[in-house]
Amino acid sequence: MGNLHDGHLALIRKAKKYADFVVVSIFVNPLQFSPNEDFSQYPRTLNADCKLLRNLDVDIVFAPDEKILFPVQQEILVLLPSIANKFEGKFRPGFFCGVATIVLKLFNIIQPDIAIFGKKDYQQLHIIRLMVQQLNFPIKILDVETIRAADGLALSSRNQYLDKAQRQEASYLHQTLKNIINDIIAGQNNFSLLENKATDKLSERGWKVDYVSVLNQETLSPVHTRDKKIVVLAAARIGKTRLIDNIEIHR
Amino acid sequence: MGNLHDGHLALIRKAKKYADFVVVSIFVNPLQFSPNEDFSQYPRTLNADCKLLRNLDVDIVFAPDEKILFPVQQEILVLLPSIANKFEGKFRPGFFCGVATIVLKLFNIIQPDIAIFGKKDYQQLHIIRLMVQQLNFPIKILDVETIRAADGLALSSRNQYLDKAQRQEASYLHQTLKNIINDIIAGQNNFSLLENKATDKLSERGWKVDYVSVLNQETLSPVHTRDKKIVVLAAARIGKTRLIDNIEIHR
């Protein structure tokens, strides 16, 4: 969606490494915003973005007007399985349908061999992989680790909505996930206890927590005793700004 | 779906004319059958089909096992606009979702420049064109006129379900559409009257009519006074066999 930061640039550096022709799409996708969300205020900085992309020697920036992608009202959409209504999907109804539909359209327009997504939007990456498999797209999906500020806050265009005090507090979301990981490494198996403890602690500090969930990495379903690959997902609001983050652990 | 007749062969001849490499897909698609429909008894004649296709000098026959297209339960589907719940979609719930999803999968596997569909499945052709437009598939859709038996019956694999008497009566569906067209050419503007008259006549003769509808060719919505391009769609059952047909008219 543009307003590029080092997280996006990491995607592009990976693309340059794996592909001999790199297309960057920049499009603030109205389909994935609810009416009460920040579509109109979402930061749009195309000129600055293009300067950064020129430095990275990108071949094409595809930044279409809305009328190009939606010449008529989009009435054909991607119908997703129930995982799309959990976690992010529960708190942002229609979000993943909007994401999957625009990604499918961009796939068909750009026809990439490889497409690259960040792990910060962990559930999104999961759903895009599902879509590529189940709809037989001839596209290899690569992921990129989340890029963080020095204090651990995951980079996000929405971080600029934060005032100074909020920005300082924001890194506590990452700290929360690290605490859970440490408890799991220390042998804690009661994941709902960890989720609830984290939620309570965030709430005490003034966050409005949407979810903190300890999940199987590959299915995003609850962790079974023998599961080795775990991910902790979280979403919470600080003031009016909604932040998400996640950490993986291989126990 | 295979069990090839001259209608299918007309599609392939058109493909050979427009493309230098022709792939024929043959797959009886479980997604588009309701539980009470004829999925298990649908005629499968792959060896005979391949002989016909060899004569036509087709490059590839893609006839995958179900496990190839559905290694896991298909949980990502194409969500279609309300037109998909009318006419065929009203009497075959989920039919167009199943069709659109398999066609999308085949598009991604085969990656054709051109795809060819018959006009006999008129609403299907309409929905596939919509899908290609709205999901930005880089594919040109070509259509082929319905091929008919000498008495006017549209060729269909399901015609072989008919016994001798039913086969004789079956051509009356096409006759019904021709009668409507003649009335329109003669100046009749009361389309519901024509629809009802046709339905009554078919019912008197023992047909169970699903619908007879006079529509705008391009939108499949009711005809406005100034519309020039009209199509009449019909679906009706004779015994247990469900037949569909349509005629276009440019008035």
Interface residues (C-beta under 8 A of the other chain):
Chain A: L69 V72 Q74 E75 I76 L77 V78 L79 L80 P81 C97 A100 T101 L104 K105 N108 I109 Q111 L130 M131 Q134 L135 N136 F137 P138
Chain B: L69 V72 Q74 E75 I76 L77 V78 L79 L80 P81 C97 A100 T101 L104 K105 N108 I109 Q111 L130 M131 Q134 L135 N136 F137 P138
